[in-house]
């Protein structure tokens, strides 16, 4: 089954995946640094502004204008603390999803048909590379949460951990692993797409958008593998495949959505650390 495997093309694909991952994380880390610096400056300015200071006795005509200004200042400052808390919760929940993905791939790689001698080399290499990328994502999310004054989420997502635990004993072959991985990658991607519109700064939106792109790439590859397994074409899980033997939908099966859905996105509070 593996005699026609193009090792050079496989290495090329993995390099491309690494490049996407590196670009995403480099931009995310840079933007996060800028955001943390800006957040720290905002906290400093708020503390400085809240220090008691002597105030001149206002003229009667300025009382109403002063009250209006204070109201506007309150509106500007009050959401900041709430937004920062939501940002941290979203980051912690994301870290929990990434930790769960790492655990799942690590478990899958102990199975003979994923990480052992009976494994398809392409699937095994993908699983190992993807696990490493999820680990890096989790570290980035936790680093951001800690820099923003929150705690690191070192556990796994509380909602989907039982789902994985229930599924693992029922795994009978590579198709079961692929289906479970698709679920986790899809939930992560949907969550981060939704978080793009939830978090409070352009820097955090860039982080979630970048990682969402990587997760959606994982899902697309897994959907293609699932289609080949389901169609009795496991021998075509190789690089390059025999194009004439592929089904007509081979080029589109990995991209079923015109716009990425968010109906299964995890709420920001789902994996938050108190």
C-alpha positions in Angstrom: 0.0 0.0 0.0 2.9 2.3 0.7 5.2 1.4 -2.2 4.2 4.5 -4.3 4.5 6.9 -1.5 6.4 10.0 -2.7 8.6 10.8 0.3 10.0 14.0 -1.2 6.5 15.3 -1.8 5.5 14.4 1.7 8.4 16.3 3.1 7.5 19.2 0.9 3.9 19.2 2.2 5.0 19.1 5.8 7.4 22.0 5.1 4.4 24.0 3.7 2.4 23.2 6.8 5.3 24.3 8.9 5.5 27.6 7.0 1.8 28.3 7.5 2.2 27.5 11.2 5.3 29.6 11.6 3.8 32.6 9.8 0.6 32.3 11.9 2.4 32.1 15.2 5.0 34.7 14.4 2.3 37.3 13.6 0.3 36.2 16.6 3.2 36.5 19.0 4.1 40.0 17.6 0.5 41.2 17.8 0.1 39.8 21.3 3.2 41.6 22.5 1.8 44.8 21.2 -1.6 44.1 22.8 -0.1 43.3 26.2 2.0 46.4 26.1 -1.0 48.5 25.3 -3.1 46.8 28.0 -0.4 47.4 30.6 -0.2 51.1 29.6 -4.0 51.3 29.8 -4.0 49.8 33.3 -1.3 52.2 34.4 -3.2 55.2 33.0 -6.4 54.1 34.8 -4.6 53.7 38.1 -3.0 57.1 37.6 -6.3 58.8 36.7 -8.0 57.2 39.7 -5.5 58.7 42.2 -7.2 61.4 44.3 -6.2 64.9 43.3 -7.4 68.4 44.3 -10.2 69.7 42.2 -11.1 73.4 41.7 -14.6 74.4 42.7 -16.7 74.2 39.5 -18.6 77.2 38.2 -22.4 76.7 38.2 -22.6 76.7 34.5 -20.0 73.9 34.2 -21.7 71.4 36.5 -23.8 69.8 33.8 -21.0 69.6 31.3 -18.7 68.1 33.9 -21.3 65.5 34.8 -21.6 64.6 31.1 -17.9 64.3 30.7 -17.6 62.0 33.7 -20.4 59.9 32.3 -18.6 59.5 29.0 -15.3 58.7 30.8 -17.1 56.0 32.8 -18.5 54.5 29.6 -15.0 54.5 28.1 -13.4 52.9 31.1 -16.0 50.5 32.4 -16.1 48.1 29.3 -12.3 47.8 29.4 -12.2 45.6 32.5 -15.1 43.5 31.2 -13.5 43.1 27.8 -10.2 42.1 29.4 -11.9 39.4 31.4 -13.6 38.1 28.3 -10.3 38.1 26.4 -8.7 36.0 29.2 -11.6 33.6 29.3 -11.5 33.1 25.5 -7.8 32.4 25.7 -8.1 29.9 28.5 -10.9 28.1 26.7 -8.8 28.0 23.6 -5.9 26.5 25.5 -8.2 23.8 26.9 -9.3 22.8 23.4 -5.7 22.7 22.3 -4.7 20.6 25.3 -7.4 18.1 24.4 -6.3 17.9 20.8 -2.7 17.2 21.9 -3.9 14.4 24.3 -6.1 12.9 21.6 -3.4 12.8 18.9 -0.9 11.5 21.5 -3.3 8.7 22.3 -4.0 8.0 18.6 -0.3 7.6 17.9 -0.1 4.7 20.4 -2.4 2.8 18.2 -0.8 0.4 15.6 -2.8 1.8 12.7 -2.0 5.4 13.4 1.5 5.5 15.0 2.7 1.9 14.7 4.0 -0.4 12.0 0.6 -0.8 10.3 0.1 3.0 10.0 -0.1 4.8 6.7 3.1 6.9 6.6 1.2 10.0 5.5 -1.4 9.7 8.2 1.3 9.1 10.9 3.4 12.1 9.8 0.3 14.3 9.7 -0.7 13.2 13.2 2.7 13.9 14.6 3.0 17.3 13.0 -0.5 18.3 13.9 0.0 17.3 17.5 3.1 19.5 17.7 1.2 22.4 16.2 -1.6 22.1 18.7 0.9 22.1 21.5 2.3 25.3 20.2 -1.1 26.9 19.9 -1.9 25.9 23.5 1.3 27.5 24.7 0.6 30.7 22.8 -2.9 31.0 24.2 -1.8 30.3 27.8 1.1 32.8 27.5 -1.3 35.5 26.4 -3.8 34.7 29.2 -1.0 34.9 31.8 0.4 38.1 30.4 -3.1 39.6 30.7 -3.3 38.7 34.3 -5.1 35.4 34.1 -4.1 31.9 34.9 -2.9 29.2 32.5 -5.3 26.6 31.5 -3.4 23.3 31.9 -6.4 21.1 31.7 -8.5 19.9 28.8 -11.8 21.3 27.7 -14.5 20.2 30.2 -17.3 19.7 27.7 -15.4 17.7 25.1 -13.0 15.7 27.3 -15.8 13.2 28.2 -16.7 12.9 24.5 -13.1 11.9 23.7 -12.9 9.6 26.7 -16.0 7.8 25.6 -14.9 7.5 22.0 -11.3 6.1 22.5 -12.4 2.7 23.8 -14.6 2.3 20.7 -11.9 3.0 18.2 -11.5 0.1 15.8 -9.5 1.6 13.0 -8.0 4.6 11.3 -11.5 5.9 10.2 -12.6 6.2 13.8 -9.6 8.2 14.7 -10.0 10.5 11.7 -13.7 11.1 12.6 -12.8 12.1 16.1 -10.0 14.3 15.0 -12.3 16.1 12.5 -14.7 16.8 15.3 -12.0 18.4 17.5 -10.5 20.4 14.7 -13.9 21.6 13.6 -14.9 22.7 17.1 -11.5 24.5 17.6 -11.8 26.3 14.2 -15.5 27.3 14.8 -14.6 28.6 18.3 -11.7 30.7 17.0 -13.7 32.1 14.1 -16.4 33.2 16.6 -13.8 34.6 19.0 -12.5 36.9 16.2 -15.7 38.8 16.7 -15.7 38.4 20.5 -12.3 39.6 21.7 -11.6 43.3 22.2 -8.6 44.1 20.1 -7.2 43.8 16.6 -4.2 41.9 18.0 -6.3 39.2 19.6 -8.5 39.0 16.6 -5.3 38.3 14.5 -4.3 35.6 16.9 -7.6 33.7 16.7 -7.9 34.2 13.0 -4.4 32.9 12.4 -4.9 29.8 14.5 -8.4 29.2 13.0 -6.7 29.0 9.6 -4.4 26.3 10.7 -7.2 24.3 12.3 -9.4 24.6 9.2 -6.4 23.3 7.2 -6.2 20.3 9.5 -9.9 19.6 9.1 -9.7 19.9 5.3 -6.9 17.3 5.1 -8.8 15.0 7.5 -12.0 15.2 5.5 -10.1 14.2 2.4 -8.5 11.2 4.2 -12.0 10.3 5.6 -13.5 10.3 2.1 -10.7 8.1 0.7 -11.1 5.6 3.6 -14.9 5.6 3.3 -14.6 5.0 -0.5 -12.3 2.0 -0.1 -9.4 4.0 -1.5 -7.0 3.9 1.4 -4.2 3.1 -1.0 -4.6 6.6 -2.4 -3.7 8.2 0.9 -0.3 9.0 -0.5 1.6 11.8 -2.2 0.9 12.2 -5.0 -2.2 10.0 -5.4 -3.2 8.4 -8.6 -5.4 11.2 -9.9 -7.5 9.0 -12.4 -8.5 6.7 -9.5 -9.8 9.6 -7.3 -13.5 10.3 -7.1 -14.9 13.5 -8.7 -15.4 15.1 -5.3 -11.8 14.7 -4.2 -11.0 18.3 -4.9 -13.9 19.8 -2.9 -14.6 17.3 -0.1 -12.2 19.1 2.2 -14.1 22.4 1.9 -17.8 21.8 2.5 -18.6 25.3 3.7 -18.6 28.6 1.8 -18.4 30.4 5.1 -17.0 28.7 8.2 -19.9 28.0 10.6 -19.8 28.9 14.3 -22.8 26.9 15.6 -20.6 24.5 17.5 -18.2 27.1 18.9 -17.3 26.8 22.5 -18.5 29.7 24.7 -15.6 31.8 26.0 -16.4 30.8 29.5 -16.4 27.0 28.8 -12.7 26.4 29.7 -12.1 29.5 31.8 -10.0 29.2 34.9 -11.4 30.8 38.1 
